């Protein structure tokens, strides 16, 4: 079965940043290969790397996408202020 998801695609993100600058992804949406707008609520952040000496933050998360539990990476660029979805495990 071919995935309808692209790799390394931009997403619209709702996140929370606390007073210490720690970012927590909450919900995001993206367009898949068919053009459908998909909204995903992050159920759990499995790991994170928010080292401010780097170019951005990386989060390994899990959520239900298309009715199935998936593990994926979300990346935030400190320079461009852009969120991207990558490494979606089918």
N, C-alpha and C positions, 0 to 999 in steps of 0.2 A: 504494500500500500504506500503510495507516494504521499509525502507530507504536503499540505497546502501552505505551510509556513516557510517564510524566507529565513535565511540566517543573517544575523547582524542587521536588523532593521530598526529604524527610529520608532520610538513610542511616545505617546502623550502620557505623562506620569502625574499622579497625585502622590506626594510624599510628605513626610513630616520631618522638620529639622528642629532639634531641641536647642536649648540655650548654649550648649557646648559645641554645636555644629554637627552633631551626629545625625545622619540621614537615615530615615526608615521608609522604604517603599511601601505604599499602601495599595494602590490600584493603578492600572495602566490600560491603554487601549492602542490597537494597531490595526493596520489593514493587511490581511493575508493575501496570498497570490491571486485569489479569486476576486479581490476587491472588497470583501466583507469586512466591516468594522467589528473587531472582537474586543470585548472588555473583560479584563482578568483582575480578580481580587487576589492579592498575595496572601496566602494562608499562613506561610511560615518562611522566615528567613533562616536558611540552614547555615550559612556562613557569610562573612562580610570582610572586606578589606577597605578601610577608609583612611589609609595612611595619607596625610595631607602633603607629604613630600613627593607624592606621585602625581600623575596627570589626572587621576580620577578615582572613583570608588567602584568596587565590584561586589555584587551580591549574588549568592547562589540561593535560589528560592524554590518553593513548591506551591502549586496551585492547580485548580481544575481548569483545563482548556479543552474545549469541545467535549465536555463531559468526562474527561479522563485526567487522572492525576499526572502531572508533569513536573519535571525538574528542569530548571533553566537558569541562565545568568542574565542579570541586568547590570548594565554599566552606565555610570554617570561621568561625564567629562567636566572637570573643573574649569577648563579653558573655554569650551564652547557652550557649556550649560545645557548639554544634550544627553538624553537617555536613549539607550539602545538595548534591544533584546537579542541575545545570542546564546549559542550552545543549548538549544532546545533538544532535550532527549525524548525521542519518540518511544 
